Amino acid sequence: MSEQPVGTPASEAAEQYRPIGFPSPPLYRRPRVVVKADLVPAIRVAALVGLLGIAVGWIWSRTAPPEQVGVAEDGQILPLIDESYHRFDAIAIFLLYGLAAGLITGLAVWLLRERRGPTMLLGAVAGSALAGWLAMRTGISFADAHYPLPASPVVGAVFNESPRLASAWVVIAWPLGVALVYGVLAAWYGDNDLGRRLG
C-alpha cells in the first residue's frame, strides 16, 4: 500500500493515484434559493389566490345549511331540536372547501415550473391564508344577506338563521392544503433545482 507523500494535499494525492481512463467526478454545486427574481411573481400569486377567497366564501354561504330557530315565549331565539348540528355542518363544509381549494392552488403553483422554490411557496401560503380569512368574513356576510332575520318576530315564529363559523381556526385549511401538496411534489420530484432549468 503506497503512502501519501508528506506535504501533498489530499486532492492532489487522489488525482496522482487515480487509474488512467477514469475521469474525475464533476463538482457538485447546490442550487441557490432565488428570492429577488421570484419575489414579484410570488406577490402576484398571493394577491390572486387571496381574491379567490371571496368566491369560496360565496359558495359556502349558498351551500352551508341554515339553522332553523324559533321564538320562545320570553322572546329568546332558540334552535329547534337537532338543528344545532348544522353548526358543525357549516364548519365541516368550510374546511372541505378550504382544503380542496388548497390542493388545487398548490398544484397550480407547482405547475409554474420556472418559479418553483421556497419563495413561491411562501407567497402561495400567505395568499392562501388571506384567502381563508376573506372566505370566512365574506362568507358570513353573504350568508347574513341570504338569510335575513324578520324585522319583528312573533312568539312561535320559525325562520332560518344564517350559518355561522364557531371557530376562526377554519382559515388554516387552505394554506395547509397548499403546503401539503407543494411539499409532497417537491419531495417526489427529486431534483435539487425542482426543474427550474427546464422551464
C-alpha positions, 0 to 999 in steps of 0.5 A, a space after each residue: 500500500 503506497 503512502 501519501 507523500 508528506 506535504 501533498 494535499 489530499 486532492 492532489 494525492 487522489 488525482 496522482 493515484 487515480 487509474 488512467 481512463 477514469 475521469 474525475 467526478 464533476 463538482 457538485 454545486 447546490 442550487 441557490 434559493 432565488 428570492 429577488 427574481 421570484 419575489 414579484 411573481 410570488 406577490 402576484 400569486 398571493 394577491 390572486 389566490 387571496 381574491 379567490 377567497 371571496 368566491 369560496 366564501 360565496 359558495 359556502 354561504 349558498 351551500 352551508 345549511 341554515 339553522 332553523 330557530 324559533 321564538 320562545 315565549 320570553 322572546 329568546 331565539 332558540 334552535 329547534 331540536 337537532 338543528 344545532 348540528 348544522 353548526 358543525 355542518 357549516 364548519 365541516 363544509 368550510 374546511 372541505 372547501 378550504 382544503 380542496 381549494 388548497 390542493 388545487 392552488 398548490 398544484 397550480 403553483 407547482 405547475 409554474 415550473 420556472 418559479 418553483 422554490 421556497 419563495 413561491 411557496 411562501 407567497 402561495 401560503 400567505 395568499 392562501 391564508 388571506 384567502 381563508 380569512 376573506 372566505 370566512 368574513 365574506 362568507 358570513 356576510 353573504 350568508 347574513 344577506 341570504 338569510 335575513 332575520 324578520 324585522 319583528 318576530 312573533 312568539 312561535 315564529 320559525 325562520 332560518 338563521 344564517 350559518 355561522 363559523 364557531 371557530 376562526 381556526 377554519 382559515 388554516 385549511 387552505 394554506 395547509 392544503 397548499 403546503 401539503 401538496 407543494 411539499 409532497 411534489 417537491 419531495 417526489 420530484 427529486 431534483 435539487 433545482 425542482 426543474 427550474 432549468 427546464 422551464 
